[in-house]
């Protein structure tokens, strides 16, 4: 199986996992791979496509999640670990695929004023969930997590998916997402 098919299969698996989590086990199809998965989101000079990330809502119930959260899924990178974010020579950062995947997500989150969720699974290892955030979601985390500053000085928390799913409920995130925003001026332009 080539790496593209492997990634597509993993994204389908994560779509079901995210759907079950978001709908409290009721549906496995509320979230699915986005049509633009793996594609660039910038369409020119700071303008973005309406969607960013590897996943999109296929149901109105999941749509609010993607108004505030960018979700990426990565499979593999077996030679690397989270340690490669914390202890890597500065001149090697741009050659480090782990740093690059966090940096890409952190950059998109900053530009679009969104929270990032990165699901990463190395072969024969646990699925990990990393939240790239400026502090909105971190109040829902319990102690058993890894916390560090990632690219762009964003706070990143990471834990095994099972811990994340049992600690951060979809209901908690839903309540966070309906909190009124002070200004709509933070919404990036989606015009072409």
Secondary structure, DSSP 8 states (H G I E B T S, - for coil): --HHHHHHHHHHHHHHHHHHHHTTTS-S-SEEE-TTTTS--EEETTEE-S--SSEEESSHHHHHHHHHEEEEEEE--TT--THHHHS--GGGGGG-HHHHHHHHHHHHHHHHT-EEEEEEE-TTS-EEEEEEESSSSGGG--SSSEEEEEGGGEEEEEEEHHHHHHHS-HHHHHHHHTS--S-GGGS-----
